[in-house]
């Protein structure tokens, strides 16, 4: 007797989505590593935005794979706690703005998010350290 499932999708479609999420997460890690030697080039934000727009159901899985692999590669330090909300927030905001079809608008959104990235990361230090430490971050 087969186990009950909540989804009406066939199993092969669910497996395809799972594999696609894993590959997308791996692409995030590889693109970050490949560009790590070049200053101020960060493809992860662009890819997360594109994933959220084109493959919204697979994006949370891809972000999860990316976050876990970053922890494995660099260690699960306090910085890693930031990743637990920063990348999901980016995907959510991109999905909420999915109707925007202006390239300049997406560039401005990406730039503003990049500028806010440090402030979003400082929230962890505000809780885990001191307000002065968070402000210096």
C-alpha positions, -999 to +999 in steps of 0.1 A: +000+000+000+016+033-010+021+060+016-003+089+015+011+121+000+000+157+003+009+166-032-011+157-063+021+158-084+035+126-097+065+113-079+088+118-108+079+155-109+086+159-072+120+141-077+128+164-106+120+195-085+142+181-057+171+174-081+167+208-097+168+225-063+201+207-055+216+217-088+206+253-084+221+254-049+253+239-062+254+265-090+251+292-063+281+278-044+302+272-075+295+307-089+305+322-056+337+302-054+346+309-090+343+347-085+357+349-050+391+360-063+377+390-081+368+422-061+331+432-059+317+405-082+290+386-064+268+365-086+247+349-058+223+378-055+216+378-093+211+341-094+188+341-063+167+368-080+165+350-113+157+317-095+129+334-075+114+348-107+117+318-130+116+288-106+099+300-074+090+265-061+126+253-063+142+284-050+138+277-012+155+244-017+183+259-037+189+285-010+189+258+016+215+238-002+236+270-007+234+279+030+243+244+042+272+241+018+286+275+028+285+263+064+303+231+054+329+250+035+336+279+059+324+266+092+291+272+111+301+304+128+280+334+139+282+347+103+262+317+092+232+326+112+228+357+090+225+335+059+195+318+075+174+348+068+192+371+044+190+349+013+155+338+019+145+374+024+160+383-010+142+355-027+109+365-011+113+402-020+122+393-056+091+370-058+069+398-044+083+422-071+080+396-099+056+418-119+083+445-124+096+442-159+120+471-159+157+462-160+167+494-143+142+487-115+158+453-109+193+469-109+181+494-083+165+467-062+197+446-063+218+476-055+196+487-026+196+451-012+234+450-015+237+482+005+212+469+031+230+435+033+254+447+060+226+461+081+206+429+078+237+410+089+242+433+119+209+421+133+226+389+144+254+408+162+228+430+179+214+399+196+245+378+200+270+406+209+265+442+218+247+472+201+281+488+196+295+457+179+264+456+156+268+493+147+305+488+139+295+459+116 
